[in-house]
Amino acid sequence: MEPLVLYRVIYGTSNPSSFQKSLLTVKPATLHHHRRHRVRFCDYPAIIPTAPAANSSVRGAYVRGLTDGDIFRLDIFEGGEYERRKVKIRVLEKEGDEVTGEGNVEGEEVEVETYVWIAGQAALEEGEWDFGEFRREKMGSWVDAREEYDDVDRAVAAQGKDPTGGRGANGSITEKLNKQ
């Protein structure tokens, strides 16, 4: 997930404080034996498993430091089209070409959880989802407040407590840091 979108989901803003950013570690990683497709009529992608012989992989992010509250928000954001599954990724020690992977130097293998598409192949386009195109043409509308985040914001409000433990955009820790 693009860090700016991640921040918006878990902190309520795409531009969190440096304190909030410091709580997470984000590194590039490769998920082998999966492919990223375009979801029909949508800006966002879906990843699906492929046969090992397909030699396909997805470049993404390895995120450490997520809390239970962060996972709660991400689960709501991803919705019923995805299922959180355990997978093994390779953390990249050196980033190569984002599209071809040429020049990537893979490091340790790590078991993580990611969101895998479960809403059926018919909803997916055949082609690969283009992250570069998303950054250039769509990112602006995803980092600003928009309806994609309404379910997350409503669910957090309905809980009557802040699942970020005060780290969210309107959380007690953030408010105190902003006053200093």
Disulfide bonds with the S-S distance in Angstrom:
none
